[in-house]
Amino acid sequence: MTVQVDWSEYSRVHTRRSNLLIHLFAVPLFVGSFVLLLISIANDDRVSALIAMGLAVVAMALQGRGHKLEKEPPRPFSGPANFLRRWFTEQFFIFPAFVVTGRWWQQYRASGKLERSEP
């Protein structure tokens, strides 16, 4: 699977510091919950699986809340398959690359300048 990233679009929908900070917390929460879910399923541990699913929902809700703070929303999902593909690609590839490449920090610094200049 090849993951191509349109950084301009990604940066366009991650402009506010609050949203960037929410993602910095919520994406690892989602990834960790997914790993916990897989381990729980492998160990037939239903309680841990329910906890993992709850944590995943919290992570998704936090990111949704962060995007509501943005001036521009992300592109709408075209259906369930599109949602799953885009969601998992962002959580496991795009956002981690955004952080590791330094683009998250660049966007965070730039967002402070934007927020101070807004009325």
Secondary structure as GFF3:
##gff-version 3
##sequence-region A 1 119
A	DSSP	alpha_helix	7	12	.	.	.	ID=ss1
A	DSSP	alpha_helix	17	42	.	.	.	ID=ss2
A	DSSP	alpha_helix	46	68	.	.	.	ID=ss3
A	DSSP	alpha_helix	80	89	.	.	.	ID=ss4
A	DSSP	pi_helix	90	94	.	.	.	ID=ss5
A	DSSP	alpha_helix	95	100	.	.	.	ID=ss6
A	DSSP	alpha_helix	103	117	.	.	.	ID=ss7
###
